[in-house]
Amino acid sequence: VSGGADSVCLLYIFTILSKKYNYNIKALHVHHGIRQDEADRDEAFVKNLCDTLNVEYFCERIDVPKIAKEIKKSEEETARILRYECFDKVAKETGADKIALAHNANDVVETFLFNLARGTNIRGLMGIPKMRDRYIRPLLNVERREIEEFLRENNLQHVEDSTNKTNAYTRNKIRNIVLPSITENINERAAEHINNTVSDLNNLYEL
């Protein structure tokens, strides 16, 4: 749970469903050692949210800028690698059966465009898997606008990562420049159509 709209939505939904289906939830927040005071704010927000929802809370702190230099990778890629290491570590320590991530339909589109531009094969164009090992992504068919609407309807607060508005990272360029341009100038349902194509590619690959 980063504290952003997607993860807050997922946590809230799982909290509701856990009462019906009787399973245990534990929430993990990863502090990346970036954004200083803002990152501390995010950590405090998630802890308070978990206390409010009566969800057991864990926090892992990592120094992404330092490790990125050591392994000679971008901070974006390093953060992703270390984040998954944290997920697996805490899941093992707590005996978790599943690790739920809050990727949504927009993330699928961004991944498709990123891989398409970078160069890939069919497997690379299949987007983000709904399930892989212990990982599940329940919001993968839900668009970001629907998530934001859900939060408004339920009066749920979340925090904004200021780096999402900058175009220093490749994914942000796709999110803030490429996809909006395609939607505005080519087809307003572009995200929906790309998701349908990704679904078709998944079916083709399985066949």
BELSUL-V331824 format. One line per field, one symbol per residue. psi: psi as a letter, one per 20 degrees, with the letter a starting at -180 (. if undefined). A space follows every 50 residues. Layout:
psi->???
This chain:
psi->ohirgghgggggghgghhhgjlrqpppppooikqjdhhhhggghggghgh ghilpppqpppqnggghhhgjlrqhgggggghghhgghghgghikphqop qkqahhhggggghghghhpaaghhjjbpqhpocipqnhjhjpqhhhghgg gghjlpqrqpohihiqkhqghhggghggghggghigpikggghghhgggg hggggh.
